[in-house]
């Protein structure tokens, strides 16, 4: 090929290569605006302008949103809510999952101290509510607030009123718990309350037991006694009982209660001494151990102590019965020994 033709061919080829893209109708792309700013590893960033970024105070840690060094170290995060137009803005967590699903779970896995899963706080000077639970389906059996405890010494619910009760106005009361009910007119009516000192106020009391009992210490170990035992005053110690041992004993005091409706005590409710005492029924209806050693027992018979330890019998000797009667039989016993219902009426 002549030298001049070869040179002309090479120049055309170089020209085509240099303008190739334009030959297909594509214009060069303009350079994009650079994203400026700075950030820290694991911190969530935010735009601080049209194309500038910087750190937020939120840190991603082990797959969880947590705090950065700019926040209080006792908090894992802070969620702030503003209500600029006064519409009462709320934050809703809504779940439509089936039964036994949790919409919001607050879990603290710390094994020491007093870890809190969920805490509600109000600073209102009016009727502020720290935490509120509602069951709104009128056709269901919903529970507004449920407390559950699995440890043996745990508590399903604890109420602590730590305010100064001396600042309460005369006629008012500092209360630990108040039970109210809204009537058809929408007016709330108090049904019961427990005041600052633990006193309970209610319109009536419906209890599972059928007697009033007094917590009393006993001679020997508590495990040696059982419900239904006829108890008598122990003269060898102060304020102590023992099983009745002698027929027509005037030391008879009451019956070991199976399930007292009301239990009185000289001790506070958390005094360990209560664990060593027994509930002695002094008024009401309780099961009692009885013997027919003084004849068959009929309904209505007056009962006194027998010679069998812890057992009562029918009283027949009127000269010995003053101060010796423990109660009246509400059931018969024809022979032997047994357990019958007795109306405790000390005489």
Secondary structure, 3 states (H helix, E strand, C coil): CCHHHHHHHHHHHHHHHHCHHHHCCCCCCCCCCCCEECCCCCEEEEECCCCEEEEEEEEEECCEEEECCCCCCCCCCCCCCCCCCCCCCCCCCCCCCCCCCCCCCCCCCCCCCCCCCCCCCCCCCCCCCCCCCCCCCCCCCCCCCCCCCCCCCCCCCCCCCCCCHHHCCCCCCCEEEEEEEECCCCCEEEEEEEECCCCEEECCCCCCCCEEEEEEEECCCHHHCCCCCEEEECCCCCCEEEECCCCCCCCEEEEECCCCCEEECCCCCCCHHHHHCEEEEEEEEEEEEEECCCCCECCCCEEEECCCCCCEEECCCCCCCCCCEEEEECCCECCCEEEEEEEECCC
